[in-house]
Amino acid sequence: MNEMPKSTRKHGKHIRVPVLPDEEAIIKANAEASGLSAASFIRKVAMGYQVESIVDIKQVLELSRVNGDLGRLGGLLKLWLANDPRTANFPPSLIKTLLSKIESTQQELRNIMETILDR
């Protein structure tokens, strides 16, 4: 059997690309932001693949946390509106504080979304 040896990247062809120091810094920063090595980043970009940033993933996790906060606050408000016995002793000032907290959390969500979209 005459099998050809399997080609791997480790033993594959290397391409040397001269870059200026500031270009190298930008490439390395972009690679790090996407969670890739500089070589993997350059390979993916050169092959036309979409490189996703891990920063976006962090922002999505932050949005999930804020969304969970909104869910808990909304649950408390729902109990109060349904005249649940557990919320019978809540003073109106607490409900106003709860509504204010919901509004500020919604604003926090908007700010995070703007941060993601501004990239």
N, C-alpha and C positions, 0 to 999 in steps of 0.2 A: 504494500500500500504506500502510495507516494503522497502523503499528506503535507500540505504547505504549513509552515509554522504560523500560528495565530499572531496577528499583529496587535500589539497593545500600545497604548499611548506612551507608556514608559520607554518602550523600545522603538517608538514611531519617529517620524520625521519632526525635527524642531525648526521653527521659523524664528529668525532673529529679527526683531523690529526695533530700530533705534528710536529713542524718544528723548525729549528734553526732560530735565529734572522736574519741572512743574507739571508736565504731562504725566510723568511717572507717578507723581503724588496724586493727581486726579484719578488716574486709572486704579491705583491701589485703594483710594478712598471709596470709589464707586464699587469696586470688587468687595471690599469689606462691608459696605452698606447692603450688598445683596447676599452676603454670607458665602461668597465664593473666593477661591484663590485668584490671583491676578491672571494666571494662565487660563483657568476655567472661564473667568469673566470675558477675557479677550476672545477666546474660542467661541463662546456663545454669541457674543455681539457680532463677530465676524461671520458667523454662520447664519445670522439673521434671526436668532431666537430672541424672544422677549425675556429680559432679565427682570425679575421682580425683586423689589427691595424688602429686606426683613423689617425695615422701619415701618412699612405699611402693615405688616402682621402685628407689630407691637401696638399700632394705633387701633387696629381692629379689636385687639384684646382689651384695650382701654375703653373702646366703645361698648364692648360687652359688659364690662364692669359698671359703667354708668347706666346702661340699660337695665341691669339687675337692680341698681339703686332705685331707678324709676318704678320698676315693678313692685318693689317692696313699699315704696311710698304710696303708689296707687292702690295697693292692697289695703293699707291702713285707711285711706280715704274712702274706699268702697265699704269697709266695715262701718265707718262712722255714718255714711250716707244710708246704709241699710239698718241703722239703729241697732247694731249688734250690742248685746249687753256688755261685752268687753270694752266697748268704747263709750258707754253711757256717761262716764264721769270725765270724759275729755272736755276741757273748757274750749269755748270758741277760739280763744287766742292760740291754742295748740293747733287747731285746724288751720288757722290763718298761717301759722308758721309752717305747717306741712305743705300748704299750697305754695308758699314762697319757696320752700325747698324744692318742690317739683319744678317750679319755673326756673330756678337757678340751675338745676340739673339738666333741664332741657337746653339752657343756654350753653352749659358745658359740652353737651352733645354737639350742638351747632359749631362751637369753637373747634372741637376735635375734627369734625367733618371738614371745616374750612382748612385746617392744617393739612389734612390729607389731600384735598383738592388743589391746594396752592403749589403742590410739587410739580 
